[in-house]
Amino acid sequence: MCNAVMVLHCLTLQVALQLLDTASTRGHWLMLQNCHLLIRWLKELEKALEQLTKPHPDFRLWLTTAPTPEFPIGILQVSTACVCGGWCGWCGWSIVKMIFINICFVFGIIILE
């Protein structure tokens, strides 16, 4: 990996931790996607979550990941809910339900901004 990519990579991870801090104090929702791609960084995320003493009651953290045995158990233990399932579960859903979910997701993003 070239140095420019490594610097960008490190900055992105620092931004994620800053967003976590901001979201936990202001009561925002934060989604970190594809966590299975950065298993080593999840140890830092686990430490950051342990250091949260009194997060805002409206704070929510969403993590998406592919199944991996290296995922930190500490993050799973402090989770309120863990959902296992793939896209195949969406196949039986009606188009109305899928549109509703997309609207909710977009609405959640707009609130954060």
Backbone bond lengths (Angstrom), bond angles and torsions (degrees), N, CA, C in turn:
res aa  C-N    CA-C-N  psi(-1)  N-CA   C-N-CA  omega(-1)  CA-C   N-CA-C  phi
1 M - - - 1.447 - - 1.531 107.71 -
2 C 1.309 117.40 133.11 1.468 120.09 -178.66 1.528 109.82 -74.36
3 N 1.324 116.31 162.83 1.461 121.27 -175.92 1.524 112.53 -62.68
4 A 1.322 118.02 -38.07 1.464 120.72 -179.77 1.521 111.01 -62.76
5 V 1.319 117.00 -40.87 1.466 120.59 179.24 1.528 109.87 -67.89
6 M 1.330 117.23 -39.31 1.464 120.52 179.55 1.524 110.61 -65.07
7 V 1.318 118.10 -39.89 1.465 121.40 178.63 1.517 109.84 -65.02
8 L 1.310 117.45 -46.07 1.464 121.51 177.78 1.519 110.67 -60.73
9 H 1.313 116.83 -41.84 1.461 122.60 178.94 1.530 110.30 -59.70
10 C 1.332 117.13 -47.74 1.464 121.68 -179.89 1.529 111.51 -64.98
11 L 1.327 116.57 -40.23 1.462 120.28 178.12 1.523 111.02 -63.68
12 T 1.318 116.87 -39.76 1.456 121.08 179.95 1.520 110.78 -63.17
13 L 1.321 117.24 -41.23 1.463 120.82 179.24 1.524 110.88 -67.50
14 Q 1.334 117.20 -37.62 1.463 120.49 176.73 1.526 110.43 -65.74
15 V 1.321 116.97 -39.45 1.468 120.88 177.57 1.525 109.82 -62.33
16 A 1.318 117.29 -40.33 1.465 120.74 179.01 1.529 110.56 -61.18
17 L 1.321 117.55 -42.10 1.464 120.38 178.47 1.523 111.29 -68.08
18 Q 1.331 117.75 -36.19 1.466 120.84 176.56 1.531 110.56 -66.42
19 L 1.332 116.02 -40.42 1.461 119.69 177.05 1.523 111.12 -63.59
20 L 1.321 116.91 -37.82 1.461 121.11 176.87 1.522 110.29 -61.19
21 D 1.319 116.62 -44.95 1.463 120.94 179.66 1.524 111.08 -62.68
22 T 1.326 115.68 -46.05 1.468 120.19 179.93 1.525 111.49 -63.99
23 A 1.313 116.34 -45.50 1.465 120.45 -178.48 1.521 111.52 -64.00
24 S 1.323 116.83 -39.64 1.468 119.44 -177.51 1.523 112.24 -70.74
25 T 1.323 117.81 -29.44 1.464 119.40 179.25 1.528 112.90 -85.50
26 R 1.332 116.95 -30.29 1.471 120.13 -176.80 1.524 113.78 -97.68
27 G 1.320 117.24 -9.24 1.461 119.79 179.12 1.516 113.99 83.75
28 H 1.328 117.37 28.62 1.462 121.54 178.05 1.526 110.83 -87.61
29 W 1.302 114.92 168.01 1.463 121.88 172.19 1.522 107.56 -99.89
30 L 1.337 116.48 140.07 1.454 121.60 -179.25 1.522 108.93 -132.27
31 M 1.321 116.40 132.69 1.461 120.57 177.29 1.522 109.23 -118.92
32 L 1.329 115.21 123.76 1.455 121.77 174.06 1.522 107.16 -110.94
33 Q 1.327 116.22 117.56 1.456 121.24 -173.73 1.525 112.18 -100.55
34 N 1.331 114.64 155.43 1.469 123.06 175.09 1.528 112.51 56.97
35 C 1.309 116.72 45.67 1.469 121.52 -177.29 1.530 112.19 -64.10
36 H 1.305 118.13 -21.67 1.465 120.92 179.22 1.526 112.10 -65.53
37 L 1.322 117.52 -16.28 1.458 120.53 -179.91 1.529 112.70 -80.50
38 L 1.328 116.79 -14.93 1.463 121.13 -177.54 1.527 111.07 -132.19
39 I 1.294 116.31 58.58 1.463 121.11 -176.65 1.530 111.09 -58.51
40 R 1.337 117.99 -41.51 1.468 120.25 -179.03 1.523 111.29 -62.46
41 W 1.332 117.11 -37.36 1.459 120.41 179.68 1.523 111.92 -70.19
42 L 1.322 117.39 -25.87 1.460 119.88 -179.45 1.523 111.99 -62.16
43 K 1.324 117.37 -24.59 1.471 120.03 174.66 1.535 109.72 -63.60
44 E 1.337 117.02 -39.49 1.462 120.93 176.49 1.530 110.59 -66.77
45 L 1.325 116.27 -40.48 1.461 120.50 177.42 1.525 110.01 -62.06
46 E 1.315 116.71 -41.94 1.463 121.16 178.91 1.531 110.41 -60.11
47 K 1.327 117.30 -43.61 1.464 121.25 178.03 1.527 110.82 -63.78
48 A 1.326 116.52 -41.65 1.468 120.33 179.20 1.522 110.84 -63.42
49 L 1.325 117.32 -38.80 1.463 120.89 178.67 1.522 111.06 -67.94
50 E 1.335 117.17 -35.60 1.458 120.83 177.70 1.524 111.15 -66.44
51 Q 1.320 117.36 -29.84 1.459 121.35 -178.05 1.520 113.27 -82.13
52 L 1.332 117.77 -9.20 1.465 120.02 176.49 1.522 108.25 -70.40
53 T 1.314 116.91 112.52 1.458 119.47 -177.03 1.523 112.03 -87.58
54 K 1.315 116.53 -49.15 1.456 119.39 -179.13 1.523 109.34 -141.38
55 P 1.350 117.27 82.36 1.470 118.69 179.80 1.525 110.96 -69.60
56 H 1.296 115.12 157.68 1.471 122.15 176.62 1.531 108.79 -58.14
57 P 1.323 118.71 141.16 1.478 120.54 -178.29 1.533 114.32 -60.71
58 D 1.328 117.71 -25.30 1.462 120.71 -179.43 1.527 113.00 -90.12
59 F 1.323 117.84 -2.87 1.466 121.66 -179.03 1.523 110.76 -66.08
60 R 1.338 116.04 134.71 1.469 122.60 175.06 1.525 108.04 -137.42
61 L 1.315 115.85 137.90 1.452 122.13 176.22 1.514 108.08 -120.17
62 W 1.316 116.37 122.85 1.456 122.88 178.81 1.521 107.80 -109.95
63 L 1.319 116.60 128.79 1.461 121.77 176.75 1.517 108.54 -120.33
64 T 1.314 117.17 134.09 1.458 120.17 173.59 1.523 107.39 -114.86
65 T 1.322 115.79 142.37 1.452 120.76 -178.08 1.518 110.05 -158.38
66 A 1.296 115.09 153.92 1.462 120.31 168.70 1.530 106.63 -84.09
67 P 1.314 117.71 154.60 1.472 119.11 178.80 1.531 110.97 -59.22
68 T 1.319 115.47 129.56 1.459 120.91 177.63 1.527 108.75 -151.69
69 P 1.318 117.94 135.63 1.470 119.72 -179.39 1.527 113.17 -71.00
70 E 1.332 117.83 -14.90 1.457 121.12 -178.57 1.526 113.81 -85.17
71 F 1.326 117.59 -3.22 1.467 120.35 -178.78 1.530 108.76 -61.89
72 P 1.345 118.24 131.24 1.470 120.91 -175.85 1.532 112.91 -61.04
73 I 1.312 114.75 127.59 1.467 121.10 -179.33 1.526 110.63 -64.56
74 G 1.335 117.28 -33.27 1.463 120.42 -179.05 1.518 112.90 -58.91
75 I 1.312 116.91 -37.60 1.471 120.29 178.13 1.524 109.95 -67.62
76 L 1.315 116.39 -40.98 1.464 119.65 178.99 1.527 111.45 -65.67
77 Q 1.331 117.24 -36.42 1.455 120.92 -177.11 1.520 112.88 -69.40
78 V 1.322 117.97 -29.46 1.463 119.59 178.93 1.526 112.10 -92.91
79 S 1.318 116.79 1.98 1.466 120.90 -179.06 1.522 110.54 -76.21
80 T 1.321 114.87 144.44 1.458 120.54 175.50 1.514 110.59 -78.63
81 A 1.322 116.19 -38.40 1.461 120.86 -178.68 1.516 109.76 -146.16
82 C 1.302 115.98 141.97 1.463 122.58 173.98 1.519 106.79 -126.65
83 V 1.300 116.44 128.80 1.457 121.43 -178.64 1.519 108.37 -119.14
84 C 1.293 115.95 126.46 1.465 121.20 176.35 1.515 108.31 -109.60
85 G 1.300 115.55 129.90 1.452 118.90 178.87 1.510 109.99 165.68
86 G 1.284 115.16 157.85 1.451 119.95 -179.02 1.505 111.44 -115.02
87 W 1.299 113.65 -169.73 1.458 120.46 -179.26 1.511 112.72 -67.24
88 C 1.324 118.09 -19.91 1.466 119.09 -177.60 1.523 111.44 -62.34
89 G 1.333 117.51 -25.28 1.453 120.67 177.06 1.518 112.69 -67.29
90 W 1.326 116.69 -21.15 1.454 121.06 -179.06 1.526 112.05 -80.45
91 C 1.322 117.48 -14.79 1.460 120.40 -172.61 1.524 112.89 -62.19
92 G 1.322 117.58 -33.87 1.452 120.20 -177.42 1.512 113.86 -85.84
93 W 1.300 118.80 -3.90 1.451 121.83 -176.65 1.519 110.68 -75.70
94 S 1.301 114.90 147.83 1.460 118.91 177.00 1.520 109.64 -77.78
95 I 1.288 115.58 161.66 1.467 121.49 -179.68 1.518 110.92 -63.29
96 V 1.327 117.86 -31.44 1.470 121.41 -179.91 1.531 110.21 -65.12
97 K 1.331 116.56 -43.08 1.465 119.87 179.20 1.519 110.85 -64.92
98 M 1.318 117.82 -40.25 1.455 120.73 -179.65 1.533 110.82 -65.99
99 I 1.331 117.33 -39.99 1.471 120.65 177.21 1.521 109.82 -64.11
100 F 1.327 116.78 -42.29 1.460 120.98 179.46 1.530 111.07 -60.35
101 I 1.319 117.76 -43.97 1.465 121.68 179.58 1.524 110.33 -63.90
102 N 1.322 117.61 -42.04 1.470 120.71 178.63 1.519 111.58 -63.72
103 I 1.312 117.60 -39.80 1.470 120.87 178.38 1.521 109.62 -63.96
104 C 1.329 117.62 -43.26 1.466 121.01 178.68 1.522 110.98 -62.19
105 F 1.319 116.78 -40.98 1.462 120.20 -179.78 1.523 110.68 -64.99
106 V 1.323 117.88 -45.69 1.463 121.78 179.66 1.524 109.79 -64.41
107 F 1.323 117.50 -40.91 1.457 121.28 178.91 1.526 110.37 -61.52
108 G 1.326 117.35 -39.38 1.465 121.64 177.44 1.513 111.99 -64.04
109 I 1.313 117.46 -38.16 1.466 120.95 178.61 1.539 109.80 -68.74
110 I 1.310 117.65 -40.54 1.461 121.06 -178.90 1.525 109.71 -63.43
111 I 1.325 118.25 -39.60 1.453 121.30 179.08 1.522 110.72 -61.34
112 L 1.332 116.83 -40.02 1.464 119.87 -179.03 1.512 112.10 -65.06
113 E 1.308 117.74 -32.40 1.454 120.79 -178.90 1.497 109.19 -87.15
